[in-house]
Amino acid sequence: MPSKTPPPEKKRLSSQEREQQIARGAVEFFAEVGFSGDTRELARRLGVTQSLIYKYFPNKDALIDRVYDEVYLGRWNPFWESVIQDRSIPLEERLVSLYIEYSKAALTRDWVRIFMFSGLRGESINKKYLDILRTRILEPVALELRHELGMPDASALPLKTAEIELVWSINARIFYFGQRRWIFNVPVEDDIEDMIRLTIAHFMAGAHAVVPQILGLTASKKLRNKASR
């Protein structure tokens, strides 16, 4: 009777590989069940012991912090920031490029669902990420919008909250596409890039009318300021 071939030995993971395996598994796990999911169930799904998870992450909060690093900081694209500053390109084109690239990260299943679960549970992920988004994306876009419209820069007139909120509307619209797919299970039927182009065109058209009102500038003041540049 032929002897049975022994099963291949499992590759022994290095500490770094094991930590990364747990982190990736945590991303998938929390994206599925939310932050109420416990580490015992995560360990079962990964085929490891709960104590092994705690060897690398001393508590659940530390694991959630790592999820934030993996999903949000780890996928941050420096292009998003650099394209905003490139004044050789019309602002509308810059925003289209920015948000098409941004959507490749922000409309993924784990990005959207973890962000929603974090908000519902009061985790710190939302605040940490939105603070970065505001300083690196929203405020620079608001400043470039002023430049595009011939408005005073921030040294002459500090940015107003309403200007930031106006730019937030782009992100809210883009994120809604992700909510429809990954939360409501109602995918956007049209091409996402086409929808982003329409979103930016709508934003720019409205900004021309709204920003001068926010800043309290009349059309004549706007034209005089532009002519003095």
Secondary structure, DSSP 8 states (H G I E B T S, - for coil): --------------HHHHHHHHHHHHHHHHHHH-TT--HHHHHHHHTS-HHHHHHHSSSHHHHHHHHHIIIIITT--HHHHHHHH-TTS-HHHHHHHHHHHHHHHHTSHHHHHHHHHHHHHT-SHHHHHHHHHIIIIIHHHHHHHHHHHT---TTTS---HHHHHHHHHHHHHHHHHHHHHHTS-----S-HHHHHHHHHHHHHHHHHHHHHHHHT--HHHHHHHHHT-
